[in-house]
Amino acid sequence: MLHLPQDLPGTRRISGLPGPLAKPILSKMPHTTGIALTAAAASAVALGGTLAYAALHPESQLFGRTLIAGSDPAEIALTYDDGPNNGATLQLLDVLARHNVRSTFFMIGRFIRQRPEIARAVHAAGHLVGNHTMTHPWLAWQSNRVIRDELRGCNQALEDTLGAPVLYVRPPHGARRPAVMRAARELGLTTVQWNVMGNDWAPIGPDRVLQKIQRGIEATRERGRGANILLHDGYDQRMGADRSATVQATDRLLTEQLASGSRFVTVDAWG
Ligand SMILES: [Zn+2]
């Protein structure tokens, strides 16, 4: 369940890389405006050598079409993972509609099969819906075949339910390896990460979720970036989890950020 921030502490933007490494990577990804390097990869940049080649060479799938956020600090994307969920997902739709804001939902295939009407309600309200695998495994530890089956299964569930193509995927826990990126690309999926977390998987209540998000937004603004906020309307272990803290934090966040001129976008605004 825990979404580890493995790409956050060491997050660097490609544009911040020294020397000629930055150029071919950017040229391979014209639509990608924010690229995270893991702490290990960032260290490798400093050290040079084989690991840097493996991590940063333009052919490396580690960085293929990974989308995080745009370069406009006023833009915010709310993203909700692990639904559709009884209760919370529809409550969120009410909150988002009240503020006239569209968000991005990364849904789990087995829950889409259980509650297709909730997935359809999200899509019908104009939100962007993406793939979050069929059963929410750690893809980094799975075989190539399991990775493909997980991504294809969720795509199929979404297409059957929504009658629309799927263009974005968020691997569970943000876990990537070359085979994950390759399987996503074969399905025409852009892999989406995040740069702000609400830590709403923990029972910390709406005040702390909101505080965490607001601090994260401030940090992305200081770096001159938009904010891609990871939240959860569901829980990968079971249907029906209580996400009222997330719903309340979202409501208050929207009130505060809209009053101060922020613009809420779906992740397809960035690539
Ligand atoms: Zn998840």
Boltz pocket constraint, residues with backbone or C-beta under 6 A from the ligand:
constraints:
  - pocket:
      binder: B
      contacts: [[A, 1], [A, 81], [A, 82], [A, 132], [A, 136], [A, 171], [A, 172], [A, 173], [A, 236]]
      max_distance: 6.0
